[in-house]
Amino acid sequence: MDINHLISQYGYAALVIGSVAEGETITLLGGVAAHQGLLRFWLVVISVALGGMIGDQLLYLLGRRYGTKILRRFSRHREKIHQAQSLIRRHPYLFVIGSRFMYGFRIIGPLLIGTSRLRPKIFLPLNIVGAIVWALLFTTLGYVGGEVIGPWLHQFDQHVKRWIWLILAIVLVVALRWWFHHRRKKRQRNAAND
């Protein structure tokens, strides 16, 4: 198994999926992979922008539909939520684009925007612009950072192989223990029923 081959074959799909849920780390790694020549820089930017946009769009729609119910669970943060909603009403354009850059607002930001009833025709283009700016910035940081971690990545393939074998061995041992335990319990139940 060659990790470089896996990255070049599945890297863009992994970037899209990874940036839907979590952004900066995945985007930085995409930039490093582009620096190593495993992925193309602009396709990395497009992939993570697409994933980030999809993730924020889903959270925005979730906020529009269920935002009030979700926010009730955060009653101890009510004051901060009201401040953020006030900021959304005063500066919707800056908040939509900037929420992905604000620490702690990656998930809650689009939910709050959805609950603020900002119209989808305003949110969607701003979400696209914000995702592109965010993707370009963090991919570039990863690309530049690739110079620093490049030498370490050449040895990464061997480390990954060892870890994969170790994880597979642990999974096998756990699965066998579970199977033997389940089998023993089944025998005990059958003996109790007889």
Number of C-alpha atoms within 10 A of each C-alpha: 9 10 13 18 11 11 16 15 13 11 19 20 15 17 26 25 20 20 24 21 15 16 23 22 14 22 31 24 20 34 31 27 25 24 21 18 12 18 21 16 20 13 14 27 28 19 25 33 29 21 25 32 25 20 22 30 21 16 23 29 17 17 24 21 15 15 22 15 11 15 17 11 10 10 11 9 11 13 10 11 17 12 11 18 19 13 13 21 15 11 11 19 16 13 22 27 21 19 21 23 14 11 7 10 15 21 16 19 25 28 26 27 27 26 22 20 16 17 11 15 8 12 21 16 15 20 26 20 15 24 26 20 16 23 30 21 17 22 31 22 18 25 22 16 16 22 12 12 13 15 10 10 16 12 10 13 14 13 11 14 14 11 11 11 11 12 12 12 12 12 12 12 12 12 12 12 12 12 12 12 12 12 12 12 12 12 12 12 11 10 9 8 7 6
